[in-house]
């Protein structure tokens, strides 16, 4: 996974140097709870990407999730995830910004075979005050593999509060609720920090 991230950073740096692209890096931490069992999950992610002209965005995300408190006896069940994302936002001229994104990813687990998946996001970003914005959205995700399709099929709704300290530093707090497959029916709270170069 480290090699994938390093290659992504080098590629984005090279492309950014040749075009009018603005690189960014984002870190997030989430606490998740499965509603069926009450079991908890800690997850961390790192995203690197570029913002392109006409509100296009390209990124790669790598993450790690532990199904219990990290370092406990259940940590052997951890998962890793790599995901590519293309996002397009739209200028409406009315003070809000709809967006759509498409993602392809792979989940690596220690207890079952690897799982390829795709996702589609629809959302709306609305500025609500100096530096503040609200992001409301819905994501549909499912497996590309035939066998685990019923285990990964889910719809997630989220509400997120964002604050721009300045043009470089942004923080966010998100609440999300997923529905669908038993293991994907979760409540989660995520804190996020983004640095724009």
N, C-alpha and C positions, 0 to 999 in steps of 0.2 A: 504494500500500500504506500510505503514511503517513496518508492520508485515512481509510482503513478503520480503522486503529488508533485514530486520534483520535476518530472517531465512536463506536467501541466503548467507549473510555474515558469519553466524555461520557455515553453511554447507561447504562453500568454505574454511574457516579457518581450519575446522576439516580434510577435504580431503587433503589440502595442507600440513598439518603436517605429513600425512602418506605417501605422494608420492612426487616425484620430480616435483612439480608444483610451478609456480610463479604467485602469486596473483597480480591483478592490479585493479585500480579504475579510472574511467574516468568521466569527467563532460563536458557537452557541452551546448552552447546557440545558437539558430538559429533564424534568421529573415526570414519569408516566405511570399510570395505574390502570391495569386491566379490570374492567368492571365485572367480568364474570367470576374472577377469583380474588380480586383485591390485591394481587401481587404487584409489586412496584418495579420500576425499571429506571435506571439512570443512563442518559445518553449524551455524548458530546460529539460535535461535528465541526469541521473546518471546511470553508468554502473559499475557493479562489476563482476570480472571474474578471471579465471586462465589460464595461458599458460602452456600447457602440452608438453611432449616430442614429437618429430616428427612433430612439428609445428601445433599441434592441440590447439584450444582455445574454452573455454566454458564460457558463460557469461549470466547475466540477466540484463535487462535494465528497468528502471522505468522513466516515463516522464510526463510532464504537459505542455499543450498548451492552450494559450488564443487567441481567434480569433481577438483580438484588443489589444490596449494598456492595460496591466494588471491594474486592479483596476477601469476600466471604466464601464459604464452601460452595456456593452455587455459581461462582464466577466462571466455572468451566463452560457454562451455557452461553457465554458472550457471543455477540454477533458483530460483524464489521460490514460496512456498506460503502459502495462507491456509486456516484450518480452524476450523470451529465444532464445539463439543463439549458434550454433555450427559452427566453422570456421576451415577450413583446408588450410594451405599455402604449397606451393611446392618449394623445392630447385631445381633450374635448372642448377646451375653451370655457368650461363651466365650473372650474374649480375642483374637479375630481378626475381620477386617472384609472380607467379600467385596464386590466391586464390579463393575458393568457400565457401559460407556459406549458411546455412538454418536457418530460423527463424520461430517461432510460437509466436503469441501474442494475446492480448486482449485489445481493446480500450473501455474505459468507458466514456460515454457522459451524459450530463445533459438534452439533448433535444431528444434523441432517445435511442433505446435499445442498449445493449452492442454488440460489433462487434469482433468476432474472425477472425484472419487473419494469412496468411503465406507469406513468402518471400524467394526468392532465389537470392543470389548475386554472380556475377562473376567479378573478378577484377585483377589488376596487380599493384604491388608495385615496383618502380624503384628508387634505390639510385642515386642521381644526384650530390653529393658533400659531403664534410665532414659534417655529421650530417643531411643533407637534403635528402628528398625522395619525389617522386610524386606518388600518388595513383589515378589510373584511374579505374572506374568501372561502372557496370550496375546492377540495381536491378529490379526484377519483384515482384509485390505484389498484392494480391487479398484476398477477404474475403472467409472464410470457410462457412459462412451462405449463404443460397440460395438467400434470398431477396435482401441483399445489394451488391451482387456481382458486378453489373454494376456501383455501386456508388464508389467502392473502387479499381477497376482494374486499375493498373498503371505500367508504366515503368519509371525508373529514371536513368539518367546518371550523373556521378559526376567526378570532378577533384579536388584533394586535395593536398596541399603542407604541408609536415610534417617536423618538426625540432626536433632532439634529443639534448637537452642540455647536457645530460649524460645518463647513463643507467637507471636512475630513472625517469627523467622528459622529457615529449614529448608534444609539442604543435602542433596544426594543424589548417588550414583554408581551408574550402571546399566550392566550388560553385556547386550547383546541379540544374537540370532542369527535372521536371517530366511531363509525357504525359499520357493521358488516360481519365479516368472519369473526369468530369468537376471540381469537388471539389479537385481532386488530381493533377490537372495540375498546377504546382507551379514552381516558381523560389525561390531558397533559398541560403542563405549564413550562414555558421556555423563555430563558433570558438570552439576549443576543447582542453582540457588539460587532460593528462593521467599521473598517477603516478604508476610506477612499483615497487613493493616491493622487 
